[in-house]
């Protein structure tokens, strides 16, 4: 799993039929404080995430193991919206 922040949306009017009805979001990897750290991914939203939220997403074959993405051609899936991150007893992130 990768920690990331939703930074945008992607709209594709023509796509593989099994992707119809799925929301695609632009996610940038981030650290425990929510600061950007690297790669951008396009991920299927399986949990109703929105722009600005910190999320957990997975990539590769595990992205196809949710109820929403099973047997669909996806490489990244948002599977959790983060409410809080605490490391070593120190609070790093709290959802607004």
C-alpha positions as CSV (number, residue, x, y, z in Angstrom):
1,X,0.0,0.0,0.0
2,X,1.1,3.5,-0.7
3,X,0.1,6.7,1.1
4,X,-1.0,9.5,-1.3
5,X,-3.0,12.7,-1.7
6,X,-5.8,13.1,-4.3
7,X,-4.7,16.0,-6.6
8,X,-7.1,15.8,-9.4
9,X,-9.6,13.8,-11.6
10,X,-9.3,12.2,-14.9
11,X,-12.2,12.0,-17.4
12,X,-12.0,9.6,-20.4
13,X,-15.1,9.6,-22.6
14,X,-13.8,6.5,-24.5
15,X,-12.5,3.6,-22.6
16,X,-12.5,-0.2,-22.1
17,X,-16.1,-1.2,-21.5
18,X,-15.3,-2.8,-18.1
19,X,-14.1,0.6,-16.9
20,X,-17.5,2.3,-17.5
21,X,-18.9,3.8,-14.3
22,X,-15.6,3.9,-12.4
23,X,-14.3,7.2,-11.1
24,X,-10.6,7.8,-12.0
25,X,-8.5,10.1,-9.7
26,X,-5.0,11.5,-9.9
27,X,-3.0,10.6,-6.8
28,X,0.5,11.8,-5.8
29,X,2.5,9.7,-3.3
30,X,3.0,11.6,0.0
31,X,4.8,11.2,3.4
32,X,3.1,10.8,6.8
33,X,2.6,14.6,7.0
34,X,0.8,14.7,3.7
35,X,3.7,16.3,1.8
36,X,4.3,15.2,-1.8
37,X,7.2,12.7,-2.2
38,X,7.1,11.4,-5.7
39,X,5.2,9.6,-8.4
40,X,1.8,10.4,-9.7
41,X,-0.7,7.6,-10.4
42,X,-4.1,7.3,-11.9
43,X,-6.3,5.2,-9.6
44,X,-9.8,3.8,-9.6
45,X,-11.7,5.1,-6.6
46,X,-13.2,2.2,-4.7
47,X,-14.2,4.2,-1.5
48,X,-15.6,7.6,-2.6
49,X,-12.4,9.7,-2.1
50,X,-12.2,13.4,-3.1
51,X,-9.7,16.0,-4.1
52,X,-7.3,16.9,-1.2
53,X,-7.9,13.8,0.8
54,X,-5.0,11.6,2.0
55,X,-5.6,8.0,0.9
56,X,-4.1,4.5,0.8
57,X,-3.8,3.0,-2.7
58,X,-2.3,-0.1,-4.1
59,X,-0.8,-0.8,-7.4
60,X,-0.1,-3.9,-9.5
61,X,-2.1,-7.1,-9.3
62,X,-3.4,-6.2,-5.8
63,X,-5.3,-3.3,-7.4
64,X,-7.6,-5.8,-9.0
65,X,-8.6,-7.5,-5.7
66,X,-11.3,-5.2,-4.5
67,X,-15.0,-5.7,-5.1
68,X,-15.1,-2.7,-7.4
69,X,-12.1,-3.6,-9.5
70,X,-12.1,-7.4,-9.6
71,X,-11.3,-8.7,-13.1
72,X,-10.9,-5.2,-14.5
73,X,-7.8,-3.8,-16.3
74,X,-6.6,-1.5,-13.5
75,X,-3.2,-0.9,-12.1
76,X,-4.0,1.3,-9.1
77,X,-6.9,1.4,-6.7
78,X,-7.8,3.8,-3.9
79,X,-8.9,1.5,-1.0
80,X,-9.0,3.7,2.1
81,X,-9.4,7.3,3.1
82,X,-7.0,8.2,5.9
83,X,-8.5,9.8,9.0
84,X,-5.3,10.1,11.1
85,X,-1.6,9.1,11.1
86,X,0.4,8.6,14.3
87,X,4.0,7.5,14.3
88,X,5.9,6.8,17.5
89,X,3.2,8.4,19.5
90,X,3.4,11.6,17.5
91,X,0.4,12.8,15.5
92,X,1.4,13.6,12.0
93,X,-1.8,14.0,10.1
94,X,-5.5,14.5,11.0
95,X,-8.2,14.7,8.3
96,X,-9.8,18.2,8.2
